[in-house]
Structure formats: structure tokens, C-alpha cells
Amino acid sequence: MYTLDDIDLQILRTLQKNSKLTTKELADAVHLTATPVFERQKRLERLGYITKYVAVLNPEKLNQGLLVFCKVKLKQINHEIADAFTRRIHRIPEVIECYNTSGQYDYLLKVRASDMKQYQEFVLNKLGEIEQLSSLESTFVMSEVKNHYGINI
């Protein structure tokens, strides 16, 4: 098993803040030369510490300003039903995140829509078509107080 050292952690922290840095810029930030930083970054990717690089988009500018957390309860749950539900959720573009949860609900969906009308259409025409759906509860986000895309390392 690979153990992360302080330099690896610095690389990960720096990339979480700005994944667009060139190898040279990243090397400068962690006080090394480009070659060992390049090798370390590739190793961190290969070992699965870095899974992908993404651009964070502004949902308001893209007419996706309504953010909803939708709690879903299924009529019953087993491996087959759970697999079918998650396959279906993967095909619904409005669902940007999905978590299998414990407690009163089986799944927590994070949904983006342009407005309440589009969200209503999503509920009626996409979630409403799922036979095993027992109930859902929607929580509408009034404002984002904190949104951090990284993890604390």
C-alpha cells in the first residue's frame, strides 16, 4: 500500500484549488522541480487518489439555478430493485448526485432544474415513471451558504 507523504498531500491540496495548473506551476507551488511532480501526479492518478479533473460551472449562467434535494423512498428494496433504480437515475440528466442513505428514505438525489415548472416535469415524467417509487420529499435550496468541491486533507 502506498503511503502519502507531505509533498503528495501538498500536490492534492493544490490541485483541488486549481486543477488547471501546468506541471511547472504545480512544481513551483510545492517547491520541487517539474519531473518529480509530474511523476508523483501520475502515480496519484494511477493509484486512484485523483479520479478526474473537472471544470466547476455556474448553474445560474446556464439556466439551472433551481437546486433541489429530493428524498426518495422505494416500496421495497433488494439488490435487483436497487440496481434497476440506480441504472435509471444514471440516465436522468437533472440528477447530478445520488446517494443511497439509511433512515426514513432510501436515496437522496441532488437535482438541478431551470425553474419550478421544469422540476415538476422531472417529478411527474421521470421519477413518476419508476414503479417501485413509494414516496418522495423535495427540499428547495433558497441559497448556498457553503459549497466546497474538495475534501479536507
C-alpha positions in Angstrom: 0.0 0.0 0.0 1.2 3.5 -0.9 1.6 6.0 1.9 1.1 9.6 1.1 3.9 11.9 2.2 3.7 15.7 2.8 4.6 16.5 -0.8 1.8 14.2 -2.1 -0.7 15.9 0.2 0.5 19.4 -0.9 0.0 18.3 -4.6 -3.5 17.1 -3.8 -4.4 20.3 -1.9 -3.0 22.5 -4.6 -4.8 20.6 -7.4 -8.1 20.8 -5.5 -7.8 24.6 -5.6 -6.8 24.8 -9.2 -6.5 21.7 -11.4 -5.6 23.8 -14.5 -2.1 24.4 -13.2 0.7 23.3 -15.5 3.2 20.9 -14.2 5.7 23.7 -13.8 3.2 25.9 -11.8 2.4 22.9 -9.6 6.0 22.2 -9.1 6.6 25.8 -8.1 3.7 25.7 -5.6 5.1 22.6 -3.9 8.8 23.7 -4.2 10.1 20.9 -6.4 11.1 20.6 -10.0 8.7 19.6 -12.7 9.9 16.0 -13.3 9.3 14.6 -9.8 6.0 16.5 -9.5 4.9 15.1 -12.9 5.8 11.5 -11.7 4.0 12.0 -8.4 0.9 13.4 -10.0 0.8 10.4 -12.5 1.2 8.0 -9.6 -1.6 9.7 -7.6 -3.8 9.3 -10.7 -2.8 5.7 -11.3 -3.4 4.7 -7.6 -6.9 6.4 -7.6 -6.2 9.3 -5.3 -7.1 11.6 -8.2 -10.1 10.3 -10.1 -10.7 13.1 -12.6 -10.3 16.8 -13.4 -13.4 18.9 -13.9 -14.5 22.5 -14.5 -17.0 23.9 -12.0 -19.7 25.7 -13.9 -22.0 28.5 -12.8 -25.6 27.0 -12.8 -27.2 30.4 -12.9 -25.4 31.4 -16.1 -26.6 28.0 -17.6 -30.2 28.4 -16.6 -30.0 25.7 -14.0 -30.5 27.9 -10.9 -33.0 25.8 -9.1 -31.3 23.3 -6.7 -33.4 20.6 -5.0 -32.6 17.8 -2.7 -35.1 15.1 -3.3 -35.5 12.2 -0.8 -36.8 9.0 -2.3 -38.4 6.0 -0.7 -39.0 2.8 -2.6 -41.9 0.4 -2.0 -39.4 -2.3 -1.3 -35.7 -2.7 -1.7 -33.4 -5.6 -2.7 -30.3 -5.8 -4.9 -32.3 -6.1 -8.1 -34.6 -3.2 -7.3 -31.6 -1.0 -6.1 -29.6 -1.8 -9.2 -32.6 -1.0 -11.5 -33.2 2.3 -9.7 -29.5 3.4 -9.8 -29.3 2.5 -13.6 -32.3 4.6 -14.2 -31.0 7.5 -12.1 -27.8 7.5 -14.1 -29.8 8.2 -17.3 -31.6 11.2 -15.9 -29.5 14.4 -16.5 -31.3 16.5 -14.0 -30.0 14.3 -11.2 -26.4 15.5 -10.6 -25.7 13.4 -7.5 -27.4 10.4 -5.9 -26.7 8.8 -2.6 -28.0 5.6 -1.1 -28.9 6.5 2.5 -30.1 4.9 5.7 -33.1 6.2 7.7 -36.6 7.1 6.5 -35.6 7.4 2.9 -33.6 5.1 0.6 -32.0 7.7 -1.7 -31.0 11.3 -1.6 -31.0 13.0 -5.0 -29.4 16.4 -5.8 -31.3 17.8 -8.7 -30.7 20.9 -10.9 -33.5 22.5 -12.9 -34.2 25.8 -14.6 -37.3 26.6 -12.6 -40.2 25.0 -10.6 -42.0 24.1 -13.8 -39.1 22.0 -15.1 -38.7 20.4 -11.7 -42.4 19.5 -11.7 -42.0 17.9 -15.1 -39.0 16.0 -13.8 -41.0 14.6 -10.9 -44.1 13.7 -13.0 -42.4 12.4 -16.1 -39.1 10.9 -14.8 -39.4 10.0 -11.2 -43.2 9.3 -11.5 -42.5 6.6 -14.1 -40.5 4.5 -11.6 -42.8 1.7 -10.5 -41.0 1.0 -7.2 -41.3 4.6 -6.0 -43.3 4.8 -2.8 -42.8 8.5 -1.9 -40.6 11.5 -2.3 -39.9 14.7 -0.4 -38.4 17.7 -2.0 -36.3 20.4 -0.2 -35.7 23.5 -2.2 -32.5 25.4 -1.7 -33.0 29.1 -1.1 -29.3 30.0 -1.1 -26.0 28.2 -1.0 -24.1 29.1 2.2 -21.0 26.9 1.5 -20.0 24.9 -1.5 -16.6 23.3 -1.3 -15.7 20.8 -4.0 -12.7 19.2 -2.3 -12.1 17.1 0.7 -10.2 18.2 3.8 -6.8 16.7 3.7 
